[in-house]
């Protein structure tokens, strides 16, 4: 159903004359469906040479380390330091007591493959990373860094010459 929705949205915009489309994802579980939808839609329009269809995830558009120098985690993790910090910046009342949370390492099992998993497969308490290292200050910095990264990405899509391989 989700793939049908994404493909339908892409098709709708194409029918209205748009030629450069970006699905901007905000959830790790939607990375694969977004990529699949742009692949399927592009294959459906394989005879066209004027299309740029992309699926991107916001936290992959910026260097996390540039946000602030006191981050413990170097990558996004479910309810870990980065997500918790951003929530502390925008909706602190939704964040519970994180002071005593133990680290759940992100792990590298089957790193050469794509593993279908749920958070429960990886984390008994429901987080991956170090939520106890989160702060609202880090959250503000991360939100700013990710926003600038997405802006730069969208500008590169806007400025693409239609020929250069990227």
Residue, then its C-alpha position, 0 to 999 in steps of 0.5 A: x500500500x505504501x509503495x502504491x501511495x508513493x508511486x501514485x504521488x510521483x505519477x501525479x506530479x509527473x502528469x502535472x509537468x514536474x520533472x525533478x521530484x524528491x521524496x524526502x524521508x524522515x524514518x529509517x523504515x521508509x528508506x527502502x520503500x522510497x528507493x523502490x518507488x523512485x526506481x519503479x516510477x523511473x522504469x515506468x518512464x524509461x523512455x523519458x530523458x528529462x526526469x530526475x527522480x530521487x529518494x533521500x533521507x534527511x540525516x544523510x544529507x549532512x555530516x553529523x559531526x559538523x553539528x556539534x563536537x560533543x556528540x557520542x554517536x556518529x550515526x542516527x539510531x532509533x531513539x538514540x542521542x540524535x533523535x532524543x536531542x532533537x526531541x528535547x529541542x522541539x518537544x521536551x515534554x515527550x521525552x521520558x527520563x533518559x539519565x539512566x538509559x544504557x547504551x544499545x550499540x548499533x551493531x554490524x551484524x550482516x553488514x554486507x547485506x540488507x537485513x529485515x529487522x524491527x527495533x525489538x530484534x535489535x533493542x529490548x528497551x526500544x532505543x539504539x544508541x545513547x539517549x542519555x547523552x542527548x541534550x536540547x543544545x545538541x538537538x538545536x545544532x542537529x536540526x540546523x545542520x540537517x536543515x542546511x544539508x537538505x537545503x544544499x541537496x535540494x539546491x543541487x537538484x534545482x541546479x542540476x544541468x540535466x546531463x552531469x552524472x551525479 
